[in-house]
């Protein structure tokens, strides 16, 4: 059975639609996928969506957080171990790779993996062989689809000697970039309503499962009485559901959301759990969200760089649009949303003048019409008047 769009992929912006189109195109292949994006954007949900749309959907989807496990434990977690291989190994245990046989393994935060573990993973990708910790022979061959994710720039890590180049190219067969919430602000109201409906229902039913329902972050707060675990809210909520009026929604839409969807989800849960009235007021919002109205936008250096940031920096440093942005888009390594964001940066500096943007992007005099034709054809042209 094909699953519907997961919760954190709720939205209607072009950036999200582009991502869903890419997912649809790559899901049925067995090609390895590298998912990049800032923390909290829903990279695991993208991986799960690829899995449920694939021919492997009836087989296991096995996530592994490479950042949360020390190297020695990560090796046994992935490959398994034999009885007596270390203190506490009282029996043979299969690893995640074996558990994911015929299915999909999701290696989250792959950029945090040590160089030694990178070598072990590379060997597995080349052979499909699983050798358990403590064993001197190959236990079995497995057939798994590998999807990896990171919020770091693996190409920069390769240049710095922190990530194996051969492993990078093994993983980066298909590259999907998950847009930040700043790049899809129009989706904020839809996401707010989605999370509001879920947490209102949990409060009404006295269900304290917290984040455990399909949002990819899986951190239920079982010890929090306010979450309705039976200690602090044994009965259904007698008040009405929490609602968010337009003025509060405007403030939520103006926030930069450095923690992306995860941050938004946590804010809505907090509002529902601690509600003092049925209608949220601006003063009920967390201070960091309210402060956004008084503060000027944060300088670029204060936030994590995005793909569009890197591409815009390249053209600003003298590289042509045709050699830095165009080929990556045509090879489907970046999305329409990335191209639009680069163009947006240019229009902001050029005050809406596309001819200045073309020069800024290091194009020849004869490239102006070609540039506009490319933007129109691929639905990347932005209205210039809003930048004047």
N, C-alpha and C positions, 0 to 999 in steps of 0.2 A: 504494500500500500504506500502511495506517495504521501508524504506529510505536507502540511501547509507551512507557510512561512513562520519561522520561530519568532517568539515575542520580541526580542531585541532587534529583529530585522523589520519591525513594523515601520511603515513610512511610505511616502509617495514621491519623494524628491527624485530628480533625474539621477543624482549620484547613486542612490540606493537601487533604482531600477536598472541602471547600468551594471551594478554589481550582481543583481539577481540574474540578468541576462548572461553574464559571464559564468555564473554558477551553473546555469542550465546547459551552457555549451560544453563545459568540462566535466560535468558529473558522470556521464556514462563512460568516460574513458578510465583507464587505470593509471594515467599519468600522475606523477608526483606533483603536489601543489605546495607552493610557499605563500602563506597569507601574512601580509604585513599590515601594520596599523598601530595607532596609539593604544595604550592600556585602556580597557573598559569599552572598546568599540564593538565587541562581540565577535572576536575572531574564532572562538570555539563554536559559536552558533553557525558561522559560515561553514566551518568544517563539518558540522553535523548535517547541515543542509545539503552539502555535496554528497555526504554518505547516504542520506535517505532518498536522494534522487538517483542514486546509482544502482547498478545491478547487484551490489553487495548489501543492499539495505536490510535484507533479512539476516545478515551476519553481524557479528559484534562491532560496535564502535568503541574503541578503547582509548581514552585520553590519558596522557602522561604529562605532568608538569615538570619539565626538566630543571626549572629554577628552584623548586621546593624540595629537592632530594639531593643529598650529598653524592659525590661521584661514586663511592664504593657501593652505596645503596642503589643508585640509579642503574648500575650495571646489572645487579641481581634483579632489580625491578623489571628491566627490559628483557633480559635473557633467562631469568630464573636461576635456580641454584640446586645443587645436589646435597643430599643428607651428609652432614659432617663437614661441609665446606668452610664453615665458620661457626663461631659460638652462637648457639641458638638455632642452627639449621638442623632441626630434628627429623626432617623429612625432605624428600625432593619436592620442589615447588616450581611450577611453570611460570615463565615470565609473561609480560604483557604482549610481547611479539607473538608468542605461541597462542596466547588467549585470543589474539586478534586474527588468527588464521582464517583466511577467506573473507575477512572483513577489512576494517580500516583502523589504523592507529594514528592518533593525533598527538604530535610532539609539540606541546606548547612551550613557549620561551626557549626555542632551540638555540638562540644566541647565548644562553647561559651555560651551555654544555661545555665541559672542559675539552681541551685538545685531545686528550687520550680517549675520552668517550666519543668524540667526533670520529676518531680513527676506527673504533669498534663499530659505530653506526655505519660508516662508509663501507666497511667490509660486509656488513649484513646487506646493505643495499645492492652490493655487487653480486652477492652469492645467494642470498635468501637463507643462509645457514644460521642455525641457532646453536650456540655452544654455551651450556649453562656454566655458571661460576662453580669451580671445583671439579669440572669434568675435563677429561683429556681427549674427548672426541665430540664430533658433531652429533647432536641429539636428533635433529630433524630439519627439514626444509619447510618453510612456511611461505604462504602466498598472501601478502597483505598490501593494501594500498597505503602509502605513507603521505600524510598531510602534516606539514610543519607550520609553525607560526612564530612570529617575533615582533617586538616593538622596537627593535634595534635595526640599524642599517648593516646588514651582513656584508655588503660590498665594502663598506668602510672598515669593518672588522677584518676582512680579508686583507685589505691594504695595510692594516696595522699588525698583521700576523696573528690575530686572535681567533680567526676562523679559517678552516681549511678551504682552499679554493676549490679543490676537487669535490668536496662535499657540498659546497655552495651550488655548484653547477649540477650536481646530482639532484638536489632538492628543488632547484629553481627551474623546473621544466615549465610549469604554469605559475604565473605570479598574479595573485589577487590582492588588491589594496582596498582595505576597509576604510571608508571615509570617517573622519572625526565628526562629532556632533556639531562642531562649528561649521562644517562644510555642508550640513543638512539641517540648518536651523528650522526650516519649514516643517520638519518632522517632529519638532518638540511637542506641539499640542497633541499629536496623535500618540506619541509615546507616553505623555502625561496621562491621557485618558486611559490608555492601556494599563499602565501600572496602577492608576487610581482604582479602576474597576477590579483588578486582582486583589489589591490590599483591602479595599472596602469589603469584598466578599470574604476574605480571610478574617477580618475583624467581626463581621456579622455572624460568621459560622464558628467563631472561636477557634480558628485553625491557625496554629503557629508555625507553619512550614516555612515561613519567611521566603528565602530566595530559592527554594528547592524545586520550583516548577518551571523548568525549561528556559531559564534566562541565561544559562551558561556560566553563572558565577557560583551557584551551589553552596551558599553559606547560610543555612538556616540558623536562627538564633534560638535554640531550644531552651536555653536557660533564662530567657527574658520573659518575665511574667506578662509584660504588656503585649507580647506577641500571641497571647492566647494559648498557652501550653497546658492549661488546666490549673495552674497555680494562681494566676492573677486575674484571669477572665474565664471563669468556668461556664458562663452563660453567654448567649448571643448578645451582641451589642444592641442596646435599646434605643440609641439615638439614630438619626438618619445618616445616610452615606455622606462622606465628605465630598464637597464640590469645590472647584477652583474657578473663580470668576475671571472675566476678561482682563482686568487690570493686573491680577497676579500672574495670569498666563503670559502677559506682555513682559513682566519682569523675568519670568523663567526663560522666555525666548531671547532676552537680551544677555543672559549670562553666558560666559565663554565655555563653561563645562570642561575644565581641564581633565576631569575624571571621566568625561564622556558619558555613555549611557549608564554605566554602573553608578556614577555619581548622581545622575538624575533619578535613577531607581531608588537609591538610598534616601534621597530627599523626600520623594513621595511617600515611601514607607514611613519615614519619621513623622511626616505630617499626619498620616492616618493614625499611627500608634499613639501620638501625643496630642491628638486633636482636643481643642477646648470648645470648639463650636463647629457647626456643620459647614460653614463657608469659610474658606481660608482667607486671611487678610495678609497684606504685604508684610506686616510686622511678625507674622508667624513663620516666615521663611528664615532659613539659616542666615547668619550675618554675612557670610561670604557671598551669598546669592544677592542679598539686598545691597551689599557694598558695590556691586557691579554698576549700579545706576550712578553712583557718585564718582567712580574711578574712570580715568581715561583707559582706553584699551592698552593691555600690557604690551610692552615692547616685544618684538619677535624673539629676542634672545631669552625671554623669561618662560617660553613654552617650548615643548618638544617640537623639533623640526618635522614637517610633513614632507611627503614626496613632492608636492607643489613648491614648497620652500626650496628644496634642493634643485629642482629644475629651474626655478626663477633665478636662483643664485648663479646657475651655470650660464644662462643667457646674459645676466648682468655682468658676468666675468668675461664676456666676449665670445661665448660659443653661440653659434647660429641656432635658431629655432628648428631649422631643418635637420640638424645633426644631433640635437640634444633632446627635443621633445617629439618631433614628428616620427622618427623611427620606432621609438618606444611605444607610441600609440598604435602604429600600424602593426607592430608585432604583438599587440595586446598585453604588453607588460605594464601599461598604465591605462586608466579609464578616461572616459569623456570628462568625468568630474575633475580629474587631475588637470586635464588640458584647460578646462574652463577656469580653474583656479589660477593657473599660470597667466591666462589672458586677463583675468580680473586684476591681478597684481599689476600687470602692465597698464591697463586702462586707468587704474587708480593713480599711477604716477604720471600718466600722459593726459590726465583729465579728460578721458573719453575720446582721445584722438587716435584712431587706428593707424594712421600714417606714422605717427610718432612711435606707436607700439612696434610697428614693423621695423623701424630703424633701431629701436631699443633692443629688438630681438635679433639684431645683426643680419638683417636681410638686405639684399641688393635693391636698387630702385625698381627693377622689373618684377620684384616678388610680391608687391603689395596686393595685386589682384589675385595672384595665386594663393596668398595667405587668406584673404577674405573668402575665396571659393572653398578652400579647405575647411574653414570654420563653419560656413553655411552648410556644406555637404554633410558634415559630421555633427551638426547641431551643437556647435561649440561657440557660436557667436553670441555675445552679450550686448544688450542695448547700451549704446554709448552715452545716452542722455543722462542716465542715472549717475554718471561719474563727473558730470560738469557742474 
